[in-house]
């Protein structure tokens, strides 16, 4: 199969043609011609980016197929411009063995829309006490390189130290959910601790509960000489620690979610459980610190923390509702609106934080490459000037806990290609 993309603005630059054959970019340049039999795509005015990579996706399968499956999550990912996602381990059963990791890999391949790479649990059953089969998962067909107990902090420093030492052997990285359970108990903490939480009568979660774990872990990473990845950074304090750690040469990377770049804790005033998320939404000063850190490279990547939930898990009183919100289909629009629209990032910067860096952190050699001859044709075409009003009922996810419903975002995915095969057609979706 061959494909000719005509007149696309690569990374937002000057118009150029891109010729794809057998899943590989063969030629990039002006007026490459129209090879016989090639499908031609008119990309006038569109931006061409490498396919997006999500370091943090909850696909719920196995165990909660009522909320999401690997197929429906893959459909949502492709619609969001993603060509690879990392599936978190907090499924039922937990992805804590080589066999479980291979099962996730195979289900992703059956769906065939994005490359689904399993994340392995750090501890057995996410219990925080005994290390999971880190070596067996790394050596399995799944080739697991990212390990996380996401949803639970590896709170015991001895266990965290051992995990860092073990994954170093396999070239892996621990992605930590930074939450000190003594300061922000899992059973009660449900929103940012501050004036609003007190006024609403909701159990608060102080920012320092995140900061102290980030500080501890960067020191453990320095001690072990291993790699640490900080998941869903949400506080200005964590940003300060990560910035210091990088200046000290510690091997640490970090991600921020789209919702922590835009949404603030004041949205909780109506007790809407859609906005209950872990870590919680923070005040505006934290949001500004996160935007600045993403722009200056302190934070390496945007990761969705796509967390679908069935209605019967979300539609409760705020304190009883499940944590999490959707993100795959809207992430690019949020970043375009918040970062590109304000001049903090250009489109090359978007490619850096949503494709290049995530692929590098995850060790995905076939993704996040420069758009040049010889690269796998994992691509996304974006209309940078289009505005989209988010409709939760139009989502390809099985769930509807969408915090962006009714909001207008700039930037629309026109088409996504996985190794040259179109996995999403935004123009057809717009006509449907």
N, C-alpha and C positions, 0 to 999 in steps of 0.2 A: 504494500500500500504506500502511496506517496501523497504528499500534501504540500501545497504552496500557500503560504500566508503572505499576502501582498500588502505592503505599505504600513506595516505595524511599527509603532514607536517602541523600539527595544529599550526597556527600562526608562521609558519616557523620553528618549532621545529622538534623533531624526528618523524619519520613515525609512524602513528597510524591508527587504523581502527575506523570508526564511523558507528554505526548501527542506522537507522532511521525507525520508524514505526508510522503510523497514524499521520504524521506531527510533531513528537516529537523525539528528540535525546534520544535513549533508553540506549545506551552503547557506551563508548569510551575506547579504549584500544588496545593492540597489539593482533592480531590473535583472533578476536571475532568470527571467524567461518563464515560460509555462511548459514544463515537461509534459510529454504526451501521457494522458491518463491520470494526471495528478488532479486531486480535488483542490480547487482554488477557493480561498477564503479572502474576501475583501475586508481588510483590517484598517481601512482609512480612519484615522482619528483614534484608533485603539492603542492601548499600551500592552506590550507583550512582556510577561514576567516568567521566570522559571516557576514550575508548579510549586504551590505552597506546601509546607511541611508543618504538621502540628505535633508538638512534643507532648501533648497532654489531652487525650481524648478518652471519654468513658463511653464504651459501646455496649455495656450491660450484658452482653452475651458471653458466657452462659449465665443463666440464673434469673435475669430480669428482662426477658424478651418482650414483656408487655410495655416496657419503657423504650427500648431500642434493641435492634439487632445489628450484627456486623453489616448486613446488607443495607438496612435503612440508614445506619450511620455513615456508611460509605457513600450512599446517594447524597446525603446532606453535605458530606465533605467535598464531593466532586462539584456540587452546586456552589460551594464556597471558594472554589479555585484550588482545592488541595489535591495533591497527587500522592501524598503519603501521610499517614497518621500513626501515632504511637498509642496503642490501646492499653489503658491502665489496668493494673492487676486486681483491683478490688471487685472481682466478679464472684460468682458462686457456682463451682468451687473457685477459690483464689488461684491465680496464675503463679504458683510457687513451685512447679516442677517442670522438667523438660517436656514431658508429655502434654501438659496443659498449654505450654507456650506454643508447641507445634500445632495444637488444635486451633488456636487463635490464628496462627499463620495460615493454615489450610482454609479456614472459613473466609479469611480475607481474600485469598486467591480465588475461591469459588465466586465471591461477589464480583471481583475483577474490575472494580472501579477506581480504587486507590490501593496503594501498597499498605497493608495493615501490618505493622511491626509490633509484636507484643512487648510490653514492659513486664519484667519479672518482679515479683514481690521480694522485698529485702528479708522479711522474716516469715516463718511458716504461719499461714493463716492470718497474716497481718497482726500477729499477736505481740510483736515487739520483743520477744524473748529469745527465740532460737532462729538462727539464720536459715533461710530457705535454700533450695538446691541451686545456689548461684552458679557453680561451675557446670552443673549438668544443663542448666538453661543456656549458659553461654556457649556450650559445645553442641547443643541440639541443632536441628535443622533451622530453627528460628533464629539462632545466632544472637541471643539477647545481649544487649550492651547497656541498656538503661534499666535500673532497678529502683523501685519505689514502693513504699507502703502508703501511697497517697490516700488521703482520708484519715490516716493515722500517722502521727509523728513517730519516728524511731527515737523515742524519748530517752532510752538508756544510753548514756555516752559510751559504755563499754561495748554494747552491741553495735552502735554506730561506728566506732573505731574499727571493730572487726570487719564490718561490712565494707568500709573504705579500703581496708587492707586486702580483702579478698577480691573485690572487683578490679582493683589495680592490676592484678595478675592477668585478667582477661581483657584489659583495655576498656573496662566499663566505667560507668559513672552512677553514683547514687543521687537520685532526685528526691530531695527532702521536702516533706510537708511540714513546714516550720511552725509548730504550735506546742508550746509547753503546756501539757495537760494539767499541771498544778496551777497555772495562772489562768488558763482558759479551758476548763473542764469540758470534755466532749459531751457530757450528758446535759449540761445546762447552758453554756455560753452560746449565744445565737446572733449577736450583733456587736458592732463596735462599741466599746465602753466609752461613754461620754455623757454630756448633758442630755442628749436625746434619749439614750437608753434609759437613763434615770427617769426622765419624764414619762416615757412609755411604759416603764415597769418591766423592761426586758433585761435578762441577765447579760451583762456586758463582757466583751472580749477585748482586753487592752492590747494596744499595738506592741507593747513590750513583750507579750507572750510569743510573738513572732521574732522580734529582734534578738532575744537572748539565745534562741536556738540557732539562728543564723550566725551569731557571733561564736557560739560554741563550735559549730560545725566547720567554719572556715579555719579555726585553730586546729581542729582534728585533721582537716585536709592538709594543712601545712605540716603537721606532725607525721602523717602517714605518707606524704608525697602523692596523694591520690587526688582524683577529680571529684568535685562536688558541684551539683546543680541545684540551685534554689528554685523550687517551684512557686508559682503564683505569688510573687513579691507584692505586698500590699501597703507597706509603711515607709515613710521617709527614713525612719531609723534603720530599717534593713538596707535601704539604698546606701546610707552612709557606711555601714559595715562592709557591704560588697565593694563599694568604691575603694575603701581602705585596703581590703584584701587583694584586689587587683593591683593596686599600687605597690603592694608588698610582694607581688609575684606568686601569690597563691592561686592554684588552678581551680578557679571557681567561675561558673557561669550562672546566669539567672534569666528567668522569664517573667513576663507580666501578662495578665489576661486583658482582653478588650474591655470587659466590664470594669476592671479596676482603673482603666485609663479614662473612663467617661462618667460612670455612675457614682453617686456619692450617698453617704449614709442618710441624708435627709429624705430619701425616697421611702424610708421605713416608716415615716409618719402615719401612713395609712394602713400599717400592719399587713401589707400585701406580701404573702409568702413567696411570690415570684422573685422578690429581691433578697430572699434569704440565701446566702451563699457562704462558702467556706474557702478561704478566709473572708471575713465580712467586708461589705462596702465600707470605705473609710471617708473621712472628711476631705474637703477640697484641697487642703494643703498637702495631704498625702498624694492625691491625684496629680497635682502639679509636680511634685517631686518624682513621681513615676514617669511622667511624660518627659521631663528633663533628662532622666536617667536613660530612657530608651533612646532619646535623640543623641546623647553624648557617648553611647556605647557601654555605659555601666551595666545596663540591662541588655542582654544579648538578643533576646527573642520575644516574640509575641506567641503565646500558646493559649488555646481557647478554654481549656478546662470544661469542654462541652459535657454537661451533666444532665442528660435527659431523665425525667421522672414521670411516671404515670400520674394521672390526675388524683388518684386516691392517696398518693404519697405527698402531694403538694397542697391540696385543698384542705388545710387544717388551720387551727390557730397558729400564729406565727411561731411560737416556741416549740410546737410539735411537728411542724412541717419539715420535709426533707431539705437538706442543703443542695443548692445547685441550680444552674440555668443553662439554656442552650447557647451555642456560640459558633458552630462551624459555618453556617450559612451567612453570617453577618460580620465575621471578624474583619474581613478585608474592608468592608464598608466603614466599620468603626475606625480602623486605622487610617483609612483615606480621609475620613471626616476630621478626626482629632489631630492627626499628625501631619498629613500632607496638606490638608486645607489650611492649617495654621503655619505652614512653612517649617515645621520642625523636622520633617523628613521629605526627601524627594522620592521618586519611584524606585530609584536605585537603592535608597535606604529601606524602602518597603521590602524589596527583594532580599536585602541583607538580613532583616529581622524576622521575616516570615518564610524564608526559603534557605538561603545560604547558611546562616548560623544554626538554625534548627537541624538541618541535615548534618552539619559538622558535629554538633553536640551528640546527635544520635548515632553517628557513624554510618549514615546511609549514603554510600558512595554513588548510587544511581540517581540521587536527587540533589537539588540545590547547586547545580553546576552553572557555570557561565553559559550564556546563550551563544555558543560557538560551534563550528563544525566539529563533529565527533561526539557531541554531548547527547545523552538520551533525550528524546523529545518529550520531556515532561514540562508542559507549558500551560499558561493561563492567559487568555485575552481579556482585557478589562476596558470598559468604557469609563474613562476617568471623569467625565462631565455628567454622566447620568445620575439622577436622583431616584432613590427607591424608598417607598414607604413600606415599612416592614409589616407583613401580615402573618401572624402566627399560624393561621389556618392554612396558609400556602406552604408551610414548611414540609420538607421531605422527611424530617425526623418523625418518629412515632409520637413523640411527646410535644407538649404545647407550653412548657414553662419558659416562655420567651420574653426576656426583659425589654426587648427592643420593639415590641408590638406597638404600632402607631407612630414610631419615630421615623424621621426622614434621614437617610444616610446617603452620602455621595459615593459613587463608584459602583459599577455593576459588573458582575462576571458574565462575559459574553460566551465564552467557551473554555472548556478544560480538556487537556489532552494528556493521556498516560501512554508514554512510549508511542506517540503518534496517533493513538486511537482516541476519538472524541468520547469522553465520558459524561460530558454535560453540554447541552446546547441551550444557552440562555435566550437566544432569539426565539427558538421554538417555545420555550417555557413562557416567554412574555406574550406569545400569541394564544396560549392555551386558555 
